[in-house]
Amino acid sequence: MLLHAAQLVLGAVSLYFGAEWLVKGASGLALSLGLRPLVVGLTVVAYGTSAPELIVSLAAVLEGRGAVALGNAVGSNIANLGLILGVTALISPPRVAGGLIWREVPFLVGTAALVPLLLLDGGVDRLEGALLCAASIGYTVWVIRSARASAAGAAAAGARPPEPSPDERDAFEAAREMEVDAERAGAPGGRGTLRLALIAAVGLGLLVVGGKVFVDGAVGVALRAGMSERVVGLTIVAVGTSLPELATSLIAAARGHADIAVGNVVGSNIFNVLLILGGAALARPLAGSPGAMAVDLIALGGVTAFAAVAMRTERSIRRAEGAALLTMYTAFLAALVLAG
């Protein structure tokens, strides 16, 4: 038991540092190649913070533990909204940008509703996985084009020189917070191309090794504790792979940039369904059914609907709503324990 617990902790630490280093190196390389901070924030940072979920899910399915991968995708989404967004709102209620409300929130709700539909036939096959991955790429392209159009419209309507659009400010702040987090995680400073490439490579290596160690530790702990692989994926693995989003969001909230957490959480949830679930199913078909995952899917639908309504009606997440999200997450964990 102690060995598996040590693997779990070591794997989680490797995932955290790996994600931070990967984002630091990859975003620096992207900026050095002339990409705008807006594009970097919407692509490199978004995909980078989802890297632990992807690596862990792939490691799980390749070891024949599809229940861990499926639980990770669903559990991470519940934890992102209930735990991360809930705690962030308690620290510093975040505002919600108008662009995110009309652009990303509908996708947040749509992808959450897609999960039970995919499971109606008993699982997610390779074709569905490929379609989800293609949708992830298409979604990214659409978001970049929409954000660029919004920035261009703001520039045309404003004075000279134009003020950054809300999308540009959010993307820049997200990229800057991730860079600060990466340096806190030990990533070397500097802007040289070779140095940045090495930082990204080290981060990727830590992710791959950490993902394998983390899955082995999580499964070992689950078996010794009498937990099912599905439950360990929904809880231990889901929270462990969400560490980059958790760290970034809490630090941003403490510094008065809580708005970043909303974009991080919403983007991560969309990618968890399209890219993480899709990539895992593409590697090996996943088995699951709405009946067997009733508690999980009800929790996913409940926290998603509540968060979406709060964002659209108030254009902010108030402390009371943050407390409600955290309560819903706690109730979900209690339901898992009671269900055995």
Helices and strands as residue ranges (DSSP letters): H 2-32, H 37-40, I 41-45, H 46-49, H 51-62, H 66-79, I 80-85, H 86-91, H 98-103, H 105-118, G 119-121, E 123-124, H 126-157, H 166-184, H 193-225, H 229-232, I 233-237, H 238-241, H 243-254, H 259-271, I 272-277, H 278-283, E 286-287, H 294-314, H 319-339
